[in-house]
């Protein structure tokens, strides 16, 4: 019996150790957007908004952080609190906005914490936004330093971070984060302008002049054909497809998972008459193989600017050839699109919790077996 108790204690220790081992550092990173209201690159004197976000955190009570930048290129102008710690104003927070100063390229001691709350906040979200003016040509890294995160017990929460690199010239600004990822489009980067733009004029059937077909797009766009059913006859219907090599600067949320193409599709002369649109797109087989994806793992997603979220469109697999898999997707309107992975991406917190429960379940099964064997042996040899 003593041996069974010892084994039981050992299992409990293993469960506890496994829990702490699988806990991952919480990630803090930047996203960036221009405030000039267009896709064009920024010019000197225009504003830049940089958001600091956190992902997969548990019981976050407060944060203190410094932000560093090149003051010869960027000038700090303002800061505003995000919605994460206040849970969109459901909880009261302290934010030392009036005390924050910038000196020598450092925004010092940004402090936000929850007031009078018994527990911290869980999940992912926006901590705060910083505004800059681009005032000089050159490069500037934007980094978070002196980071202090604490939970509701005052215990420090470990983090990993990603910085941002800004290049400003008299003709515009390019931005790149230090993270990188696989896929047709670069993860963690922002594209101010498209790398490819194609405009097509519709083929209109004589028998049905309310149906417009656009095709003969470059394979680089990922689009094979766009077929539109309109409610009215239209003169000279046209459509423009713009390909971005990373998340477009006017899209505030990056698509999770592997992304094959970021696109913007814009109709001309018939936007208000669209009834249904079928988009036929293609994905290279070699890219799927390199990304460890199957042909059924791909869908077309549309960005909703009102909710800042990507919505998956109904997508059907079609034919294939030696190079591409082909798909159809339907939409009622146009926006920014992503040809991307459709499988759920498990967050580090969810993955950790799942692994923890697997360890607990396996340990309990082992304990039950050992205890049952001890009881059986005692009954067998004790009688």
Order of alpha helices (4+ residues) and beta strands (2+ residues): alpha-beta-beta-beta-beta-beta-beta-beta-beta-beta-beta-beta-beta-beta-beta-beta-beta-beta-beta-beta-beta-alpha-beta-beta-beta-beta-beta-alpha
